[in-house]
Amino acid sequence: MRLFNAVVREIPENLKSLLLMNILSAVATMSLVALVSTASKEGGSGQISGRLMLMFAITLALYHVTHIYTLVTASKDTERLIHKLRVGLFELIRRTDLVTIEKIGHATLQGALTQDTQILAEVLPMLVIGFQQAVMLLFLAAYLAWLSPFACILAFGLAGLTVAIRFSRVKALRTMMQSASDAEKRVFDGLTELLHGFKEIRMSGARADDVTATLGEASQESRTTSSLLKAQWGRNYAVIEAMLFSLVGLMVFVVPLFVAGFHEVVLPATIAVLFISGPVSTVSFVTPLVTKAELALENIDNIKNRLAAAAKTVSSEETGSLEKSPLSIALRNAELSYRDKEGISLFKVGPLTAEFHAGQITFITGGNGSGKSTLLRLLTGLIPLDTGSLLADGTELKTEQMQDYRNRFSAIFSDFHLSRRLTSIEEPNPARIGEMLERFGMQDKVTVCDGSFSTIDLSSGQRKRLALIVAELENKPIIVLDEWAADQDPHFRRIFYEEILPDLKKRGKIIICVTHDDRWFHLADSMYKMHDGQIEKLQENRNENS
């Protein structure tokens, strides 16, 4: 079983102690039943035994201690298991490639890291309780068999039938759980679209109506499937409760008809059956939860396997390094095809041949969908080439050099993410940071404290300025700027083209800038134009003698 294997593999340390405590708890429960039965007989004759009271108190304390230990340890181990699963996913995500991440989808990954792990957090402690109750049933069965073998057979026969009914409906419940889980994921996907595309939705009433209607349909489907699932659970629970109450009827009305002298043990037998009812109910309740946890773990494992397969290929990229920072990088006859799930090509980029040199500014222009973003992804090594070569100083890069090659880049993509923490800066220089904030006009809006920006709740243009400040502090030899000036006001747009880019050029950096600002095209040393996945060289070294 997937769940059992995960527990044994990830958190084996406390399994023996949990088993011991479960056994002691079961022994304590059986002892409580025997003590209550004996005390009931003595109470009927008007006697109260101090010895029995002391034994009852000691036994109850033992049950309490073992029960608390089981629950607390199970909760801690559950969170430790979830922590290991999450950290494992974090590491795999970090090591995999962009194509795999985009194919799996952000919503699916977030669902695994939140929804599925939350299911495990809720279910695993319940499964431990269910196991504890199952052990308790074994000891109560032994006690009831000692009182009356026939009563034990009848009681546990009915109890077994109760659990069997629960098991018989697990397959149907599994299907319903899967449908409910899929419906919840569709709601999550719709919500992601609503939030991430909020600006576009606000700009179009028709789009807003369509998105909210689709989200409402997904929510309605989730409500329906979840309601059916919970209704089935409710019916199962009611049937099981009725069957458990009938256990008492068996002891009082049926067993005496077949067992002579049963009246002498009817009281302890009935008390034992009452103690049995709770564990049977718990075991029956926990049974579907096993399926729920298995589904969650299956989803996590499937994602881990997909990530691991990609990470296995990517892991070799971290074993080598470049001899020095390259003075030129290039693509030679590079091609990439975007394909659907059936492998049919949807859009092809290339063959692309382009070269970029240190101390030069290269502009890339082209319309939307022309392949500019794909060009940058290929050039920075974020996605692998189908065919062709990626070169550094005229030499084709080896697979083991790719991570070191990527480490040489500072990049601000059009869909960039700005982190508050300056994670890539080992020792931020306060004076340098202050200078950069003032240069970009951000000194009155943002400060840096403990290695983090005080806020990133800014306009898109201001966040791009902070991203460029981070790139300046990183001081890497290659910088990629994808439509950086598009969100800037005219003042900072001029500063960017006439001051920042020339300054980067003087410092000998390889500068690659996607832009449509033809007013400043004359500043480029070379320029490429993308069109329908093809690249055309427009100019070269126009500023060579400037």
MARZAMI-938334 format. One line per field, with one value per residue (C-alpha): residue in one letter; x, z, y. Coordinates in steps of 0.2 Angstrom, whole numbers. Example, Ala and Ser with C-alpha at 12.3 -4.5 7.8 and 13.67 -1.06 7.14 Angstrom:
<nodes>
drenlo: [A/S] $
c1: [62/68] $
c3: [39/36] $
c2: [-22/-5] $
</nodes>
This chain:
<nodes>
drenlo: [M/R/L/F/N/A/V/V/R/E/I/P/E/N/L/K/S/L/L/L/M/N/I/L/S/A/V/A/T/M/S/L/V/A/L/V/S/T/A/S/K/E/G/G/S/G/Q/I/S/G/R/L/M/L/M/F/A/I/T/L/A/L/Y/H/V/T/H/I/Y/T/L/V/T/A/S/K/D/T/E/R/L/I/H/K/L/R/V/G/L/F/E/L/I/R/R/T/D/L/V/T/I/E/K/I/G/H/A/T/L/Q/G/A/L/T/Q/D/T/Q/I/L/A/E/V/L/P/M/L/V/I/G/F/Q/Q/A/V/M/L/L/F/L/A/A/Y/L/A/W/L/S/P/F/A/C/I/L/A/F/G/L/A/G/L/T/V/A/I/R/F/S/R/V/K/A/L/R/T/M/M/Q/S/A/S/D/A/E/K/R/V/F/D/G/L/T/E/L/L/H/G/F/K/E/I/R/M/S/G/A/R/A/D/D/V/T/A/T/L/G/E/A/S/Q/E/S/R/T/T/S/S/L/L/K/A/Q/W/G/R/N/Y/A/V/I/E/A/M/L/F/S/L/V/G/L/M/V/F/V/V/P/L/F/V/A/G/F/H/E/V/V/L/P/A/T/I/A/V/L/F/I/S/G/P/V/S/T/V/S/F/V/T/P/L/V/T/K/A/E/L/A/L/E/N/I/D/N/I/K/N/R/L/A/A/A/A/K/T/V/S/S/E/E/T/G/S/L/E/K/S/P/L/S/I/A/L/R/N/A/E/L/S/Y/R/D/K/E/G/I/S/L/F/K/V/G/P/L/T/A/E/F/H/A/G/Q/I/T/F/I/T/G/G/N/G/S/G/K/S/T/L/L/R/L/L/T/G/L/I/P/L/D/T/G/S/L/L/A/D/G/T/E/L/K/T/E/Q/M/Q/D/Y/R/N/R/F/S/A/I/F/S/D/F/H/L/S/R/R/L/T/S/I/E/E/P/N/P/A/R/I/G/E/M/L/E/R/F/G/M/Q/D/K/V/T/V/C/D/G/S/F/S/T/I/D/L/S/S/G/Q/R/K/R/L/A/L/I/V/A/E/L/E/N/K/P/I/I/V/L/D/E/W/A/A/D/Q/D/P/H/F/R/R/I/F/Y/E/E/I/L/P/D/L/K/K/R/G/K/I/I/I/C/V/T/H/D/D/R/W/F/H/L/A/D/S/M/Y/K/M/H/D/G/Q/I/E/K/L/Q/E/N/R/N/E/N/S] $
c1: [0/7/3/11/26/28/26/39/51/50/47/52/59/43/34/40/36/19/15/20/9/-5/-4/-3/-18/-27/-22/-28/-45/-47/-42/-55/-69/-64/-63/-80/-88/-81/-85/-103/-106/-99/-109/-124/-121/-118/-99/-87/-69/-55/-43/-53/-54/-35/-33/-46/-37/-20/-27/-36/-20/-11/-24/-23/-4/-3/-17/-9/8/0/-10/5/18/6/3/22/26/13/19/37/31/22/38/49/36/36/54/57/45/53/70/63/55/71/81/68/67/54/46/41/35/24/17/12/5/6/-11/-7/9/1/-13/-1/9/-6/-22/-15/-3/-17/-27/-13/-11/-30/-31/-14/-18/-35/-27/-16/-31/-40/-25/-25/-44/-41/-27/-40/-53/-41/-39/-57/-61/-49/-58/-76/-70/-65/-82/-91/-84/-102/-105/-88/-92/-109/-103/-87/-97/-109/-94/-85/-101/-102/-84/-86/-101/-90/-76/-88/-93/-75/-73/-89/-83/-65/-73/-84/-68/-59/-73/-74/-55/-55/-70/-60/-45/-56/-62/-44/-39/-53/-49/-31/-37/-48/-34/-20/-30/-39/-34/-40/-56/-60/-57/-70/-88/-90/-74/-78/-95/-87/-74/-86/-99/-86/-80/-98/-101/-85/-90/-108/-100/-89/-104/-114/-100/-95/-113/-116/-100/-105/-122/-115/-104/-119/-130/-115/-113/-131/-131/-116/-122/-138/-129/-117/-132/-139/-124/-131/-147/-138/-130/-146/-159/-150/-135/-145/-156/-141/-129/-134/-128/-125/-134/-119/-108/-121/-116/-97/-101/-113/-100/-87/-99/-102/-83/-82/-95/-84/-68/-79/-87/-70/-62/-77/-75/-57/-58/-63/-50/-37/-43/-43/-25/-20/-27/-18/-2/-4/-6/9/19/14/20/36/39/37/48/61/62/65/77/87/91/94/105/120/119/127/143/154/159/165/183/179/164/161/164/152/137/127/114/118/104/94/76/62/45/30/20/3/0/-1/16/9/19/9/23/41/55/70/82/90/107/112/128/130/146/153/154/140/121/110/92/79/62/47/28/19/20/35/46/56/52/57/73/77/73/84/98/98/97/80/73/84/86/78/92/106/119/121/139/150/166/163/163/147/141/142/127/136/141/123/120/136/131/114/123/131/115/104/88/72/59/42/33/47/45/52/57/57/73/89/93/106/116/128/133/122/132/121/130/129/110/107/116/105/89/93/98/82/71/66/74/58/47/58/72/82/83/90/93/75/65/53/39/36/18/22/18/25/37/44/45/55/67/70/73/86/94/95/103/116/120/122/135/134/143/127/111/94/81/64/53/61/57/39/31/43/38/47/60/66/64/77/88/87/92/104/113/110/113/129/135/133/141/156/158/160/143/134/118/103/87/70/62/51/57/63/68/83/87/103/111/112/128/118/99/89/71/60/45/35/49/62/77/84/99/96/112/129/142/133/141/158/167/156] $
c3: [0/-5/11/22/11/12/31/33/21/27/46/53/69/80/73/86/101/93/91/109/116/105/113/131/127/121/137/148/139/141/160/161/155/167/182/177/176/193/201/194/202/219/218/216/233/241/242/235/234/237/228/213/213/214/200/190/193/188/173/167/169/159/145/146/145/130/121/123/117/102/97/100/91/77/74/75/63/51/50/48/34/25/28/19/5/3/4/-9/-21/-18/-22/-38/-44/-42/-51/-66/-82/-87/-100/-87/-75/-88/-94/-76/-73/-58/-52/-51/-42/-30/-27/-23/-11/-2/-5/-6/9/19/16/23/38/42/38/45/63/61/53/68/79/68/70/89/89/78/91/105/96/96/115/117/106/117/133/125/119/137/143/129/113/105/110/103/86/85/91/79/65/65/68/53/43/47/42/26/21/23/13/-1/-3/-4/-23/-26/-13/-22/-38/-30/-21/-37/-45/-30/-31/-50/-47/-34/-45/-59/-46/-41/-59/-62/-47/-53/-69/-61/-50/-62/-76/-65/-76/-92/-84/-77/-95/-103/-96/-108/-102/-84/-87/-96/-82/-68/-76/-80/-62/-55/-66/-58/-41/-44/-50/-35/-24/-32/-31/-13/-8/-15/-7/10/8/5/20/30/24/28/45/49/44/54/69/69/66/81/93/87/95/112/107/102/120/129/118/107/115/131/119/114/128/145/160/150/162/174/161/152/162/157/140/137/144/132/118/122/122/106/97/98/90/76/72/72/61/49/48/45/31/17/24/18/1/2/8/-5/-19/-12/-10/-28/-35/-26/-31/-49/-49/-40/-54/-68/-59/-55/-73/-79/-64/-68/-85/-78/-63/-74/-79/-62/-63/-74/-76/-88/-88/-88/-91/-109/-120/-133/-133/-148/-155/-171/-181/-165/-167/-155/-158/-146/-146/-139/-128/-144/-150/-164/-168/-163/-167/-172/-169/-179/-186/-176/-178/-168/-159/-144/-138/-123/-123/-135/-135/-145/-148/-152/-160/-167/-165/-152/-155/-166/-155/-145/-128/-134/-141/-124/-116/-128/-126/-107/-107/-98/-111/-121/-140/-151/-164/-166/-154/-139/-139/-127/-134/-150/-141/-140/-122/-114/-104/-87/-90/-92/-74/-73/-89/-83/-67/-78/-82/-74/-83/-81/-92/-97/-84/-71/-53/-40/-23/-8/-2/-10/-10/-24/-16/-3/6/1/2/10/2/-15/-12/-7/-22/-34/-26/-28/-46/-50/-40/-28/-12/-5/-9/-4/9/12/29/34/16/10/1/13/0/-17/-18/-32/-50/-63/-69/-51/-48/-64/-57/-42/-52/-62/-45/-40/-57/-55/-37/-44/-57/-69/-85/-96/-94/-103/-102/-110/-113/-98/-103/-109/-91/-88/-89/-103/-90/-85/-102/-108/-93/-97/-115/-114/-97/-90/-106/-111/-93/-94/-111/-104/-91/-104/-101/-115/-116/-124/-124/-132/-137/-149/-145/-162/-156/-148/-161/-166/-149/-153/-159/-168/-170/-174/-179/-175/-187/-187/-177/-189/-185/-196/-193/-196/-192/-184/-175/-180/-164/-166/-169/-157] $
c2: [0/17/26/12/12/31/31/17/25/43/42/25/31/30/15/3/15/18/0/-3/11/5/-12/-5/6/-10/-19/-4/-4/-23/-21/-6/-18/-31/-19/-11/-28/-34/-17/-18/-35/-29/-13/-24/-32/-15/-16/-4/-10/2/-10/-10/9/11/-2/7/24/16/8/24/34/21/22/41/42/29/38/55/48/40/56/68/57/54/72/76/62/67/85/78/67/82/93/79/78/97/99/85/93/110/103/94/109/119/106/103/113/126/115/102/115/123/106/101/118/130/126/107/110/122/109/95/107/113/103/86/88/96/80/70/81/78/60/52/55/48/32/30/31/19/7/10/5/-10/-17/-13/-24/-39/-38/-35/-50/-61/-55/-58/-75/-79/-75/-84/-90/-90/-72/-67/-76/-67/-50/-50/-58/-43/-31/-39/-37/-19/-16/-27/-16/-1/-9/-14/4/10/8/18/31/31/36/49/56/57/66/78/81/84/97/106/107/115/127/131/133/145/155/156/163/175/182/182/189/202/217/209/203/221/228/217/213/199/191/194/186/171/168/170/159/145/147/146/130/122/127/120/103/103/106/92/79/84/83/66/60/67/60/43/45/50/35/23/30/28/10/6/15/5/-12/-7/-4/-21/-29/-25/-33/-49/-50/-47/-56/-69/-76/-82/-92/-103/-102/-110/-100/-85/-74/-76/-66/-56/-40/-41/-47/-32/-20/-27/-25/-7/-4/-14/-2/13/5/-3/13/22/8/9/28/28/15/28/40/27/29/48/48/36/47/62/53/45/63/69/53/56/74/69/56/68/81/68/62/79/83/67/75/92/86/83/102/106/95/107/125/137/142/160/172/172/187/181/170/164/152/143/135/133/126/122/116/118/102/97/81/71/77/88/103/119/132/131/143/143/140/154/160/176/182/194/202/209/228/229/233/221/226/212/218/210/208/199/180/182/171/184/176/159/166/173/156/147/159/159/140/139/127/115/116/103/105/117/124/136/143/153/161/151/134/123/122/105/99/99/118/124/129/138/147/152/159/172/180/193/193/204/195/202/191/194/190/202/195/206/197/200/182/183/196/188/204/219/235/249/263/255/251/269/275/264/268/287/284/276/288/275/282/289/274/259/255/240/232/215/210/214/228/237/234/228/234/246/250/238/251/254/235/234/248/237/222/232/237/219/215/229/223/205/213/198/199/196/205/202/215/210/226/234/252/248/253/268/286/296/303/285/279/292/288/269/271/286/283/265/255/265/263/244/244/253/240/227/218/208/218/210/221/217/234/243/260/265/282/274/261/271/266/248/240/226/223/207/206/191/187/171/161/167/179/193/203/222/230/228/239/255/263/254/271/282] $
</nodes>
